[in-house]
Amino acid sequence: GWCPLSPAATQTTQLLVEPPWTPAVLWDRVTLTCQGSGTPGATTWYKDGQHCWQEGLDHFIATKSGTYQCDRPGTRLSPSVSILNDRLVLQVPAWALLEEDKVTLRCRV
């Protein structure tokens, strides 16, 4: 049968990563962008589970490694994004992958 989504289920926040690879690495000058249906310009940022700052900008370039999340009034907290400072990392595309997808892997030094 058909099951409608409740309004609360559609109120999601996403944390976009540019360049779009995971895990993200600090030396790539990673830009994090908070997107969602909440109030634009009222983004709250979290790093390693702790409230970092609240500012009008919905994006910034990360300067420290850690795990980031964002939130806007009226939405849920975004999924987390980890940014590493490792010297060697194996990356995959940051978007969702299915079992039979062909995928490009990047070994970065």
N, C-alpha and C positions, 0 to 999 in steps of 0.2 A: 504494500500500500504506500500511499504518499504521506510523507511526514514533514510538515512545515518546520522551518527553523524558528526558534523564538528570537525576539529582538536582541536579547542578551547574547545569544550565540553568534550573532553577526557583528558584535562590537569587538573586533579584534585589532590588535596592534602588531605591526610587523617591523622588524629591525633589518634593514637592507644593508648589504656589505658591498663595497666597491673597492678594488676589483672583486668580482663575484666568485671567489674561491674559498674553500674551507679545508683545513683551518686557515684563518686569516693570519698573516704575519706582519708584525709591526713595521718592518723595513719596506713594506709595500705602500706605505702612506695610505692606510686604510681609512676610507670615509664611511661612517655609520650614519644612516638616515632612518628616522622614525616615521613610519607611515601608519595611518589608521583613521577611523571614523570619529575619533575624539576631537577635542578643541585644538585646532592648529595654533602653533606658537605658544602652547602651554605644556611643553614636553618636560617631563622629569626623567633624569638619567640616573642609572644605578651602575656601580662598578663593584664586582665581587660581592654582590648582595647588599651593599651599603648605598644609601642615598648620596649621590655625588653633588648634583647641582640641578637647578631648574632655570631654564633660560628660554628666550624666544625662538632661538634657532632650532630647527628640527634635524640638523645634521652637523657633524664636526669630524675633523681628522683626529684619529686616536693617536696619542703620544705615549701611552703606557700599555704594557701587556695586562691582560686580565679578562674577566668575563663581564660583558656589558648587557644591560637591558634598558628598555625605555617604557614610558607610560604617558598617557594623555588622559585628562579628565573624561570620564564616561566610557572608558575602555579598560580592557584587561592588560596586565603586564605582558610585554612582548616575550617571545622565546629568547633564550640567551644566545649570545655570540661570543665565542672565545677568540682572543687575539694573542698569538704567541710571539715570543721573541727568540725562538729557536734558530740555530744556524742551518739546520737541515730539516726539511719538512716535505711530506708527500701530500699534495693537494688534489681535491676533486672539485667539480663545479658545485657552487653553493645552492643550486636549485635542487628540487626533489628528483630522485632517480628511481626508475623502476628496474626490476630484476633483469630484464633482457635488454636494457638500454646499452648502447655503445657509449663509452665514456673515455674522455681524455684525462690521464693522470699527469700531474706535474711534480717532478722531483726538483725541489728548489734548494740552492745552496747560498 
